[in-house]
Amino acid sequence: MAMNTRILRATISMPSGDVILNQTLKLRIRVKKAALAIQNRATIDVTGMSTQLRETLLSQFTAWNKRQVDTAQSAENWINVKIEAGYVVNGREQSSVVFLGQVTLCELIEGPPNITVRLTCYSRQVDKTQFVSDPAPAQTTFYGYVEWAAKQMGFGTSFICQTSVNDVLISNPARSIITRAALLLDIQNYYRPNVAAFVDDNVLIVKDRSGIINPDQIAYLYRFVGIPTWTEWGVEFVTMYDPSIRLAQAVDLSSVMNPSVNGKYVIMELEYDLSSRDRPFYVKGGGSPPA
């Protein structure tokens, strides 16, 4: 099977305007996402970056500065980053977002003549350093609490709340919550384990455990890199990058080499290993049997 041309792009929102790092540079991007994690993580290794941009990032996002911010000794100065991946199909770009977050650290990992820097990024990093600004209503429905939390976390109306307890009244929610980052766990803890709350691609998603899967969005996989295997929590597999594989959605595996894993699973973890010039352009999934 002929391989399509890759698309790999990281857009950094600098104060002077967006800077796009694409497949014309040597990129190696790794992203790790988990359904129940407060933050997702990405690293971007770039070789061939312009001198001006490299010096700006290395001077602004130092390990010293990150420690100062983490210990509340300095104001946060993170900048947003968006990572996209995909293919050129029949002359048209078909890409999707795999990560949204902020650049927090820039390190030099390889010296001259080929200078490579590593950008370490986290999703929702701003939530760790920003406080809840307005108190939650003294009494509201569970849906109203999620709506309030979405506004506090900067999502606005970009949230989904589809649970069987949407209309249940709750009193004094989030009274012990100080930072935005703690709101996600608090939402989930109200009806654990029956309600799941997570963030993916800048959308807050709150659903019943039994309603997370959309039966119309199941990814059917039969081509793998290596052999899918069982783990203590379900299955693990690696395939070429496929935008239909999404966090907290279902996959249907069909393996010739290990048919014991064949069946449907809920994706709980995703790891992307994407490069512009080297071999990897993979996604590694970790799935659990449906409840």
Residue frames as qw, qx, qy, qz and C-alpha x, y, z in Angstrom:
[[0.000, 0.888, 0.460, 0.000, 0.00, 0.00, 0.00],
 [0.402, 0.478, -0.025, 0.781, 1.43, 3.38, -1.05],
 [0.345, -0.528, -0.469, 0.619, 1.93, 5.86, 1.78],
 [0.129, 0.907, 0.309, 0.256, 0.36, 9.32, 1.60],
 [0.344, 0.478, -0.246, 0.770, 2.41, 12.48, 2.12],
 [0.435, -0.485, -0.610, 0.450, 2.52, 13.40, 5.81],
 [0.072, -0.774, -0.060, -0.626, 1.28, 16.61, 7.39],
 [0.634, -0.438, -0.443, 0.458, 2.87, 17.59, 10.70],
 [0.116, 0.646, 0.055, 0.753, 2.47, 21.10, 12.01],
 [0.439, -0.527, -0.516, 0.513, 2.98, 22.90, 15.32],
 [0.078, 0.748, 0.200, 0.628, 1.56, 26.43, 15.56],
 [0.470, -0.336, -0.448, 0.683, 3.09, 28.55, 18.34],
 [0.013, -0.892, -0.364, -0.268, 1.15, 31.69, 19.24],
 [0.513, -0.073, -0.189, 0.834, 3.94, 34.18, 19.85],
 [0.021, -0.715, -0.340, 0.611, 3.07, 37.75, 20.98],
 [0.035, 0.485, -0.380, -0.787, 4.23, 39.01, 17.58],
 [0.709, 0.320, -0.257, -0.573, 2.05, 36.51, 15.71],
 [0.956, -0.055, 0.266, -0.114, 1.73, 32.80, 14.99],
 [0.065, 0.620, -0.749, -0.223, 4.88, 30.85, 14.14],
 [0.946, 0.132, 0.051, -0.291, 4.33, 27.61, 12.23],
 [0.202, -0.496, 0.833, 0.140, 6.78, 24.71, 12.46],
 [0.868, 0.281, 0.063, -0.405, 5.93, 22.19, 9.75],
 [0.946, 0.013, 0.293, 0.140, 7.29, 19.22, 7.86],
 [0.542, 0.772, -0.195, 0.267, 9.86, 21.39, 6.05],
 [0.155, -0.705, 0.600, -0.344, 11.83, 21.20, 9.32],
 [0.513, 0.053, -0.849, 0.118, 13.04, 18.08, 11.08],
 [0.531, -0.418, 0.214, -0.705, 10.33, 17.50, 13.69],
 [0.437, -0.085, -0.889, 0.107, 9.87, 14.73, 16.22],
 [0.434, -0.359, 0.138, -0.815, 6.69, 15.12, 18.25],
 [0.347, -0.161, -0.912, 0.150, 5.51, 12.91, 21.07],
 [0.443, -0.347, 0.047, -0.825, 2.13, 13.38, 22.72],
 [0.238, -0.152, -0.934, 0.217, 0.63, 11.46, 25.62],
 [0.454, -0.268, -0.043, -0.849, -3.06, 11.79, 26.43],
 [0.154, -0.163, -0.947, 0.228, -5.14, 9.98, 29.04],
 [0.274, -0.592, -0.582, -0.486, -8.90, 10.18, 29.49],
 [0.553, -0.756, -0.351, 0.015, -8.79, 10.82, 33.24],
 [0.601, -0.091, -0.139, 0.782, -5.61, 12.90, 33.40],
 [0.065, -0.854, -0.240, 0.457, -5.75, 16.52, 34.51],
 [0.142, 0.807, -0.349, -0.456, -3.07, 17.40, 31.94],
 [0.911, 0.334, 0.167, 0.173, -1.81, 15.94, 28.70],
 [0.401, -0.702, 0.368, 0.459, 1.84, 16.30, 27.70],
 [0.776, 0.604, 0.107, 0.145, 3.71, 16.87, 24.46],
 [0.458, -0.597, 0.342, 0.563, 7.34, 17.30, 23.48],
 [0.636, 0.767, 0.084, 0.004, 8.43, 18.88, 20.21],
 [0.615, -0.404, 0.368, 0.569, 12.03, 18.32, 19.05],
 [0.490, 0.860, 0.119, -0.071, 12.92, 20.81, 16.33],
 [0.615, -0.268, 0.357, 0.650, 16.07, 20.87, 14.21],
 [0.334, 0.323, 0.468, 0.752, 16.62, 23.82, 11.89],
 [0.102, -0.869, -0.461, 0.151, 14.62, 26.46, 13.76],
 [0.311, 0.797, -0.010, 0.518, 15.47, 30.07, 12.91],
 [0.475, 0.105, -0.475, 0.733, 18.10, 31.68, 15.15],
 [0.207, -0.338, 0.129, -0.909, 15.78, 34.44, 16.31],
 [0.771, -0.338, -0.241, -0.483, 12.96, 32.09, 17.33],
 [0.808, -0.073, -0.515, 0.277, 15.34, 29.67, 19.00],
 [0.301, 0.184, -0.423, 0.834, 16.94, 32.43, 21.08],
 [0.427, -0.368, 0.000, -0.826, 13.53, 33.81, 22.06],
 [0.855, -0.283, -0.330, -0.281, 12.23, 30.45, 23.26],
 [0.742, 0.012, -0.500, 0.446, 15.45, 29.45, 25.03],
 [0.159, 0.240, -0.354, 0.890, 15.55, 32.73, 26.94],
 [0.498, -0.318, -0.009, -0.806, 11.86, 32.83, 27.88],
 [0.905, -0.225, -0.120, -0.340, 11.06, 29.22, 28.76],
 [0.299, 0.493, -0.751, 0.320, 13.96, 28.22, 30.95],
 [0.623, -0.284, -0.715, 0.142, 13.92, 25.63, 33.72],
 [0.216, -0.096, -0.438, 0.867, 14.61, 28.50, 36.13],
 [0.334, -0.089, -0.105, -0.932, 11.54, 30.39, 34.94],
 [0.644, -0.242, -0.630, -0.362, 9.33, 27.28, 35.14],
 [0.506, -0.245, -0.689, 0.458, 10.38, 26.68, 38.74],
 [0.020, -0.041, -0.250, 0.967, 9.66, 30.31, 39.61],
 [0.502, -0.147, -0.313, -0.793, 6.16, 30.06, 38.15],
 [0.660, -0.215, -0.713, -0.100, 5.43, 26.66, 39.72],
 [0.462, -0.300, -0.595, 0.585, 6.36, 28.03, 43.15],
 [0.061, -0.894, -0.436, -0.085, 4.31, 31.23, 42.64],
 [0.457, -0.556, 0.030, 0.694, 7.40, 33.46, 42.67],
 [0.041, -0.257, 0.431, 0.864, 6.78, 34.75, 39.16],
 [0.625, 0.417, 0.205, -0.627, 3.80, 35.39, 36.90],
 [0.696, 0.171, 0.666, 0.206, 3.04, 32.77, 34.25],
 [0.223, 0.659, -0.299, -0.653, 3.98, 33.68, 30.68],
 [0.552, 0.086, 0.808, 0.190, 2.99, 30.56, 28.79],
 [0.360, 0.395, -0.346, -0.771, 2.18, 30.74, 25.09],
 [0.829, 0.200, 0.376, -0.364, -0.34, 28.52, 23.32],
 [0.011, 0.379, -0.823, -0.422, 0.62, 25.74, 20.94],
 [0.830, 0.258, 0.225, -0.440, -1.49, 23.62, 18.59],
 [0.206, -0.345, 0.861, 0.312, -0.22, 20.38, 17.04],
 [0.779, 0.385, 0.085, -0.488, -1.86, 18.96, 13.92],
 [0.272, -0.301, 0.866, 0.292, -1.16, 15.78, 11.99],
 [0.740, 0.447, 0.336, -0.374, -2.58, 14.09, 8.92],
 [0.565, 0.013, 0.660, 0.495, -1.99, 13.24, 5.29],
 [0.311, 0.446, -0.281, -0.791, -2.33, 14.72, 1.83],
 [0.496, 0.238, 0.835, -0.007, -5.01, 12.61, 0.11],
 [0.436, 0.614, 0.572, 0.325, -5.70, 13.14, -3.60],
 [0.318, 0.440, 0.091, 0.835, -3.98, 16.50, -3.44],
 [0.369, -0.723, -0.121, -0.571, -6.01, 17.73, -0.45],
 [0.104, 0.332, -0.717, 0.604, -4.88, 18.13, 3.15],
 [0.724, -0.464, -0.393, -0.326, -6.72, 15.99, 5.69],
 [0.355, 0.238, -0.636, 0.643, -5.43, 16.81, 9.16],
 [0.565, -0.696, -0.380, -0.230, -6.76, 16.95, 12.70],
 [0.144, -0.751, 0.422, -0.487, -5.66, 18.45, 16.00],
 [0.783, -0.088, -0.593, 0.165, -3.80, 16.04, 18.30],
 [0.527, -0.374, -0.437, 0.626, -2.81, 18.47, 21.04],
 [0.018, -0.819, -0.114, -0.562, -3.74, 21.89, 22.40],
 [0.691, -0.566, -0.285, 0.349, -1.79, 23.39, 25.27],
 [0.036, -0.986, 0.162, -0.028, 0.96, 25.74, 26.34],
 [0.696, 0.404, -0.395, 0.443, 4.75, 25.77, 25.94],
 [0.599, -0.798, -0.014, -0.063, 6.33, 25.70, 29.39],
 [0.607, -0.589, 0.427, 0.319, 9.96, 24.71, 28.86],
 [0.701, 0.693, -0.168, 0.011, 12.55, 25.01, 26.09],
 [0.667, -0.566, 0.434, 0.218, 15.83, 23.10, 26.31],
 [0.407, 0.684, -0.559, -0.232, 18.85, 22.63, 24.09],
 [0.906, -0.178, 0.368, -0.110, 19.27, 18.88, 23.51],
 [0.834, 0.175, 0.296, 0.431, 21.76, 18.77, 20.63],
 [0.201, -0.767, 0.140, 0.594, 24.53, 21.21, 19.79],
 [0.418, 0.738, -0.327, -0.416, 26.16, 22.41, 16.57],
 [0.006, -0.044, 0.384, 0.922, 26.30, 21.87, 13.71],
 [0.366, -0.430, -0.650, -0.508, 22.67, 20.66, 13.87],
 [0.098, -0.118, 0.541, -0.827, 21.03, 22.53, 16.75],
 [0.433, -0.401, -0.743, -0.317, 17.99, 20.79, 18.18],
 [0.205, -0.212, 0.465, -0.835, 15.73, 22.24, 20.85],
 [0.252, -0.349, -0.902, -0.031, 12.96, 20.51, 22.77],
 [0.346, -0.309, 0.049, -0.885, 9.73, 22.27, 23.64],
 [0.146, -0.233, -0.925, 0.261, 7.85, 20.69, 26.55],
 [0.351, -0.240, -0.195, -0.884, 4.14, 21.49, 26.51],
 [0.036, 0.244, 0.893, -0.377, 1.20, 20.76, 28.78],
 [0.202, -0.536, -0.579, -0.580, -2.50, 21.09, 28.20],
 [0.459, -0.788, -0.324, -0.253, -4.48, 23.37, 30.53],
 [0.593, 0.028, -0.382, 0.708, -1.25, 24.57, 32.13],
 [0.080, -0.448, 0.052, -0.889, -2.92, 27.90, 32.86],
 [0.684, -0.526, -0.342, -0.372, -5.37, 26.14, 35.17],
 [0.758, -0.224, -0.429, 0.437, -2.57, 25.31, 37.61],
 [0.377, -0.027, -0.193, 0.906, -1.64, 28.95, 38.09],
 [0.239, -0.314, -0.174, -0.902, -5.02, 30.67, 37.85],
 [0.103, 0.128, 0.793, -0.587, -7.49, 30.77, 40.68],
 [0.012, -0.609, -0.774, -0.175, -11.25, 30.33, 40.64],
 [0.104, 0.209, -0.005, 0.972, -12.46, 33.91, 40.24],
 [0.517, -0.274, -0.047, -0.810, -16.18, 33.64, 41.07],
 [0.344, -0.108, 0.849, -0.386, -17.81, 31.42, 43.70],
 [0.172, -0.197, -0.885, -0.386, -20.10, 28.68, 42.45],
 [0.514, -0.426, -0.195, -0.719, -23.83, 29.08, 43.09],
 [0.361, -0.319, 0.694, -0.535, -24.89, 28.01, 46.60],
 [0.616, 0.182, 0.743, -0.192, -27.44, 25.66, 45.06],
 [0.433, 0.513, -0.417, -0.612, -27.61, 24.56, 41.47],
 [0.969, 0.162, 0.093, -0.163, -28.11, 21.51, 39.32],
 [0.749, -0.262, 0.442, 0.419, -25.22, 19.26, 38.37],
 [0.556, 0.578, 0.370, 0.468, -25.50, 20.64, 34.82],
 [0.032, -0.981, -0.045, -0.186, -25.36, 24.18, 36.20],
 [0.610, -0.681, 0.320, 0.248, -22.21, 23.32, 38.13],
 [0.721, 0.090, 0.465, 0.505, -20.53, 21.92, 35.01],
 [0.331, 0.817, 0.289, 0.374, -21.61, 25.02, 33.07],
 [0.284, -0.952, 0.117, -0.013, -20.10, 27.29, 35.75],
 [0.715, -0.435, 0.418, 0.353, -16.89, 25.22, 35.87],
 [0.668, 0.419, 0.404, 0.463, -16.54, 25.39, 32.07],
 [0.133, 0.944, 0.082, 0.291, -16.65, 29.18, 32.22],
 [0.514, -0.809, 0.265, 0.102, -14.11, 29.25, 35.04],
 [0.740, -0.209, 0.502, 0.396, -11.74, 27.02, 33.06],
 [0.027, 0.552, -0.380, -0.742, -12.00, 29.20, 29.97],
 [0.271, 0.172, 0.886, 0.336, -14.08, 26.83, 27.85],
 [0.343, 0.118, -0.101, -0.926, -17.12, 29.11, 27.68],
 [0.809, 0.154, 0.152, -0.546, -19.81, 27.13, 25.88],
 [0.578, 0.426, -0.683, -0.135, -17.33, 24.50, 24.63],
 [0.236, -0.231, 0.867, -0.372, -18.52, 21.75, 26.93],
 [0.615, -0.119, -0.639, -0.447, -20.68, 18.65, 26.78],
 [0.247, -0.165, 0.755, -0.585, -22.69, 17.53, 29.81],
 [0.710, -0.032, -0.449, -0.542, -24.85, 14.51, 29.08],
 [0.119, 0.121, -0.908, 0.382, -25.54, 12.62, 32.29],
 [0.413, -0.489, -0.737, -0.216, -28.51, 11.05, 34.05],
 [0.413, -0.590, -0.471, 0.509, -27.94, 13.43, 36.99],
 [0.255, 0.373, 0.193, 0.871, -28.01, 16.69, 35.01],
 [0.320, -0.626, -0.245, -0.667, -31.11, 17.94, 36.87],
 [0.689, -0.459, -0.493, 0.267, -30.14, 16.77, 40.37],
 [0.134, -0.929, 0.079, -0.335, -29.77, 19.69, 42.80],
 [0.756, -0.064, -0.364, 0.541, -26.45, 19.99, 44.62],
 [0.298, -0.948, -0.108, -0.045, -25.55, 22.39, 47.42],
 [0.320, -0.867, 0.343, 0.167, -22.34, 24.40, 47.91],
 [0.919, 0.270, 0.092, 0.270, -20.32, 22.87, 45.05],
 [0.625, 0.483, -0.120, 0.601, -16.59, 23.65, 44.74],
 [0.367, -0.916, -0.026, -0.159, -16.46, 25.40, 48.13],
 [0.692, -0.586, 0.301, 0.293, -13.00, 23.96, 48.87],
 [0.749, 0.378, 0.289, 0.461, -11.66, 24.43, 45.33],
 [0.246, -0.765, 0.077, 0.590, -9.01, 27.12, 44.87],
 [0.056, -0.443, 0.586, 0.676, -7.46, 26.56, 41.43],
 [0.687, 0.355, -0.192, -0.604, -9.13, 25.80, 38.12],
 [0.373, 0.337, -0.857, -0.114, -7.17, 22.55, 37.76],
 [0.134, -0.011, 0.894, -0.427, -9.02, 21.03, 40.71],
 [0.590, 0.208, 0.132, -0.769, -12.47, 21.56, 39.18],
 [0.617, 0.251, -0.640, -0.382, -12.16, 18.60, 36.80],
 [0.297, 0.043, -0.915, 0.270, -11.54, 16.12, 39.61],
 [0.254, 0.123, 0.560, -0.779, -14.30, 17.66, 41.69],
 [0.645, 0.210, -0.206, -0.706, -16.85, 17.20, 38.89],
 [0.614, 0.165, -0.756, -0.158, -15.88, 13.57, 38.48],
 [0.153, 0.082, -0.846, 0.505, -15.85, 12.85, 42.20],
 [0.502, -0.066, 0.199, -0.839, -19.50, 13.85, 42.66],
 [0.892, 0.093, 0.131, -0.422, -20.81, 10.61, 41.16],
 [0.222, 0.522, -0.820, -0.081, -17.72, 8.45, 40.80],
 [0.323, -0.259, 0.651, 0.636, -17.47, 6.00, 39.11],
 [0.453, 0.570, 0.685, -0.029, -20.73, 6.52, 37.22],
 [0.312, 0.943, 0.098, -0.065, -19.77, 9.88, 35.71],
 [0.730, -0.041, 0.187, 0.656, -16.58, 10.55, 33.76],
 [0.114, 0.978, 0.043, -0.170, -15.14, 14.02, 33.20],
 [0.687, -0.173, 0.333, 0.622, -12.21, 14.78, 30.92],
 [0.204, 0.836, -0.104, -0.499, -10.82, 17.36, 28.52],
 [0.659, 0.080, 0.580, 0.472, -9.94, 16.66, 24.91],
 [0.323, 0.364, 0.420, 0.766, -9.03, 19.23, 22.25],
 [0.010, -0.057, 0.176, -0.983, -10.14, 22.13, 24.45],
 [0.586, -0.334, -0.368, -0.640, -13.61, 20.72, 25.14],
 [0.276, -0.224, 0.757, -0.549, -14.82, 19.76, 28.62],
 [0.610, -0.065, -0.655, -0.442, -16.70, 16.46, 28.35],
 [0.314, -0.152, 0.741, -0.573, -18.88, 15.10, 31.17],
 [0.674, 0.020, -0.500, -0.543, -20.89, 11.97, 30.48],
 [0.870, -0.276, 0.291, -0.287, -22.32, 8.89, 32.14],
 [0.359, -0.443, 0.796, 0.204, -19.90, 6.01, 32.09],
 [0.573, 0.279, 0.769, 0.060, -22.32, 4.04, 29.93],
 [0.453, 0.828, 0.315, -0.099, -22.80, 6.90, 27.48],
 [0.264, -0.696, 0.386, 0.545, -19.22, 7.82, 26.63],
 [0.364, -0.063, 0.775, 0.512, -19.08, 5.70, 23.49],
 [0.524, 0.501, -0.037, -0.688, -20.71, 6.96, 20.32],
 [0.747, 0.091, 0.655, 0.072, -21.63, 3.83, 18.32],
 [0.616, 0.769, 0.171, 0.019, -21.43, 5.85, 15.10],
 [0.172, 0.894, -0.406, 0.085, -17.76, 6.74, 15.67],
 [0.858, -0.329, 0.380, 0.102, -16.09, 3.36, 16.11],
 [0.235, 0.734, -0.580, -0.264, -12.67, 3.06, 14.44],
 [0.985, 0.065, 0.150, -0.056, -12.16, -0.32, 12.73],
 [0.027, -0.791, 0.601, 0.116, -8.48, -1.30, 12.79],
 [0.983, 0.071, 0.167, -0.003, -6.86, -4.23, 11.01],
 [0.675, 0.536, -0.241, 0.446, -3.40, -2.88, 10.09],
 [0.614, -0.785, 0.036, 0.075, -0.90, -2.72, 12.95],
 [0.338, 0.708, -0.555, 0.278, 2.74, -1.93, 13.63],
 [0.034, -0.275, 0.877, -0.393, 3.83, -5.00, 15.55],
 [0.402, -0.299, -0.848, -0.170, 1.30, -7.24, 17.29],
 [0.463, -0.561, 0.041, -0.685, -1.54, -6.04, 19.54],
 [0.437, 0.030, -0.830, 0.345, -1.22, -7.52, 23.03],
 [0.548, -0.699, -0.436, -0.150, -3.14, -7.85, 26.26],
 [0.158, 0.436, -0.483, 0.743, -2.20, -5.70, 29.25],
 [0.133, -0.217, -0.821, 0.510, -3.42, -5.75, 32.86],
 [0.255, 0.411, 0.333, -0.809, -6.10, -3.17, 31.96],
 [0.693, 0.584, 0.218, -0.362, -7.08, -4.33, 28.47],
 [0.822, 0.329, 0.275, 0.374, -5.19, -4.19, 25.19],
 [0.176, -0.765, 0.253, 0.566, -2.34, -2.22, 23.69],
 [0.726, 0.443, 0.432, 0.300, -1.69, -1.67, 19.98],
 [0.162, -0.583, 0.260, 0.753, 0.32, 0.50, 17.60],
 [0.582, 0.573, 0.536, 0.213, -0.81, 1.59, 14.16],
 [0.328, 0.247, 0.219, 0.885, 0.00, 4.30, 11.65],
 [0.097, 0.220, 0.304, -0.922, -1.46, 7.67, 12.57],
 [0.099, -0.454, -0.792, -0.395, -5.22, 7.53, 12.15],
 [0.144, -0.223, 0.164, -0.950, -7.39, 10.58, 13.02],
 [0.668, -0.337, -0.418, -0.515, -10.40, 8.32, 13.69],
 [0.666, -0.235, -0.611, 0.358, -8.71, 6.97, 16.85],
 [0.150, -0.670, 0.069, -0.723, -9.92, 9.30, 19.58],
 [0.072, 0.139, -0.760, 0.631, -9.69, 9.43, 23.34],
 [0.375, 0.174, 0.653, -0.634, -12.70, 7.90, 25.15],
 [0.710, 0.334, -0.201, -0.586, -14.07, 6.53, 21.89],
 [0.872, -0.080, 0.474, -0.090, -14.26, 2.92, 20.72],
 [0.257, 0.544, -0.705, -0.376, -12.05, 0.87, 18.44],
 [0.948, 0.071, 0.207, -0.228, -12.79, -2.52, 16.93],
 [0.125, -0.633, 0.730, 0.227, -9.59, -4.56, 16.56],
 [0.952, 0.250, 0.090, -0.151, -9.14, -7.33, 14.04],
 [0.100, -0.727, 0.669, 0.120, -5.69, -8.91, 14.30],
 [0.881, 0.263, -0.368, -0.143, -4.50, -11.92, 12.29],
 [0.436, 0.423, -0.686, 0.400, -1.36, -12.38, 14.41],
 [0.058, -0.027, -0.788, 0.613, -3.15, -12.29, 17.76],
 [0.352, -0.397, -0.573, -0.625, -6.87, -12.93, 17.29],
 [0.416, -0.442, -0.715, 0.347, -7.42, -13.24, 21.04],
 [0.120, -0.328, -0.236, 0.907, -7.55, -9.43, 21.25],
 [0.061, -0.283, -0.587, -0.756, -10.19, -9.04, 18.53],
 [0.204, -0.684, -0.692, 0.107, -13.20, -7.04, 19.61],
 [0.004, 0.829, 0.158, 0.536, -14.30, -3.60, 20.79],
 [0.578, -0.317, -0.389, 0.643, -12.46, -1.49, 23.37],
 [0.075, -0.980, -0.180, -0.038, -12.71, 1.98, 24.90],
 [0.596, 0.438, -0.213, 0.638, -9.57, 4.08, 24.32],
 [0.529, -0.807, -0.211, 0.156, -8.28, 5.33, 27.68],
 [0.404, -0.692, 0.297, 0.520, -4.74, 6.35, 26.65],
 [0.718, 0.666, 0.112, 0.167, -3.12, 7.57, 23.46],
 [0.463, -0.624, 0.322, 0.541, 0.54, 8.14, 22.66],
 [0.641, 0.766, 0.049, -0.004, 1.53, 9.79, 19.40],
 [0.570, -0.447, 0.413, 0.552, 5.03, 9.39, 17.96],
 [0.554, 0.788, 0.269, 0.019, 5.17, 11.63, 14.90],
 [0.453, -0.477, 0.339, 0.673, 8.12, 12.72, 12.78],
 [0.461, 0.772, -0.037, -0.437, 8.55, 14.70, 9.60],
 [0.420, 0.674, -0.580, -0.182, 11.61, 12.89, 8.22],
 [0.118, -0.316, 0.930, -0.148, 12.14, 9.71, 10.24],
 [0.253, -0.137, -0.920, -0.265, 10.14, 6.49, 10.19],
 [0.026, -0.395, -0.805, 0.441, 7.71, 6.97, 13.11],
 [0.325, -0.141, -0.166, -0.920, 4.27, 8.34, 12.32],
 [0.395, -0.209, -0.895, 0.008, 2.49, 6.16, 14.81],
 [0.502, -0.462, 0.153, -0.715, -0.29, 6.22, 17.37],
 [0.315, 0.028, -0.915, 0.250, -0.21, 3.83, 20.32],
 [0.558, -0.416, -0.142, -0.704, -3.51, 3.10, 21.97],
 [0.069, 0.041, -0.903, 0.422, -4.44, 1.59, 25.31],
 [0.546, -0.237, -0.319, -0.737, -7.99, 0.31, 25.52],
 [0.258, -0.067, 0.834, -0.484, -10.20, -1.34, 28.11],
 [0.066, -0.355, -0.894, -0.264, -13.17, -3.64, 27.51],
 [0.289, -0.442, -0.171, -0.832, -16.46, -1.69, 27.61],
 [0.259, -0.132, 0.683, -0.670, -18.31, -1.58, 30.92]]
